[in-house]
Amino acid sequence: MNFELSSSDRGPLRIVVSLKTSTLAVQVRGLPNEPDVIVMLVPADPYQTLRLSCTYNALTGSQTTFRFVPPGKYRVFVADEEFGGDIAVYAPRFPDFLKDHSTPVEVAEEGDAKAIATYVGAETIKQAVQKASPIR
């Protein structure tokens, strides 16, 4: 959208920015007996590579729902909470990080999205972090 303003324009200017959002329901498989498990939503977008682009929900049952999710492509990870920082650092920047252990999902502008994700064990994440190049 393009518009121009000049010094001769009068009246109040009101700009409204709106972004459609959806919900994403994630069903989790292979849950361990560990109490602190999270489901992390990581953008699969080359322009959203910061760890702050990631969001997570603490898992209290076998499913969780992310609300107000902007349309786009994402990867879903299920892991112990202690590895949330590692996933947030590496997954947005490196599309191959735990690629075979994440669930790709696309959230549309309208309607609700659903995904089934599988828990990723601690050893798998530790190996992926060691294999990835160091972040500086």
N, C-alpha and C positions, 0 to 999 in steps of 0.2 A: 504494500500500500504506500503510495507516495502522496504527499501533500506539501504545500508551501504556505508560509506565513510571511506577511510583510508588516512593516510598522504602521501601515494604514488600516490593517484589520482591527475590528473592534469586537467587543463582547468577550465573555469568558470562553476559554478554551478547555474543552473536556475531552480527554483521551482515555479510552477504556481498552485495556488489553485483556483479552479473554483466552483461556486455554481450556480446551475440552479435556476431561479426564475420565477414566474408567476405573473399574476395580479388577483385581486379579486374585482369584482364589487358588491357593496352592495346597494340594494333597501330598502328604509326605509318606514315602515308603522306606522301609529298612531302618526304622528308628532304633537307636541303642537305648540302653537303660540309663544313659547319662541325663542329668537334669537340665543342663544349660545348653540347649540346642537352639540355633537361630536359622531362619530362612532369609537369605540375602538376595535382594533384587539389584542386579548390576546392569547398567545400560550397555547395550551392544552397539554403541555409536562412537565412531572415531573422534567426535568432537566433545564427548563427555568422558574424559579420562581421569578425572580427579576422584579421589576416594570419597569426597563429599557428594558425588553423583550417586553413590550407592545408598540403599536404605535396607533396613532389616526389621524383622519382627521376631520377638522371642516366641518360641514354640511352646504352647501349653497343652497341646493335644496332637492329633495327627493331621491337622490342617490349620491354615491361617489365611487371612485376607488382607491384601494391600489395597488401600483406598486412595483415591485422588492420584492415580498413576497417569502421567502424560502418555499419549499414544506413542508407540515406538517399539523397537526390538530390544529385548532384554535377555539376560541369562539368569537362571535361578540356581542358587546354591543352598544346600542344607548341610550345616556343619556345627561342630562345637563352638560355643560363643568365643572361646579363646582364640580361634582362628579367623574371626570376623575381620580383624585389622589386616591380616595377610591377604585375604580375599579382596578386600577393598583397595589395597595397594596394587596388587598385580592384575586382577581380572579386568578392570576397565582399560588398562594400557596394553595388555597382551592377550589378544583374542584366543590364543592357543593354551592359555593357562587353565588347567583343569577342564579343557574342552570336552573330554569324554565323560566328565563327572558333573556337568552342569546340564540344565534343561533350557533349551532355547524356547522363547515364547514371544509372540507378537501381540501387543495390546492395541486394539483398534479404537477409533474415536467414539464409537457407539457400541453399547453392549458390554457384557462382562466377559473377561477372559478367564480361562482355567488352565492349570498345569499340574502335572504329576512329577514330583522331583524325588530323588533318592539321596539319602544321607551319604555324605562323604566322610570316611574315617580319618582320624588324626594322622596316621602314617602316610596316607595318600597325599594329604595336604603338605606335610613336612617335606616329602620327596619333591613335590611340585615347586615349593618355595626354594629348595636347594638347587633345583634344575634351572629356575628362572634367573635371569641376570639381576645383579644387585640394583636396587633403586637408590639413586643418590640425589 
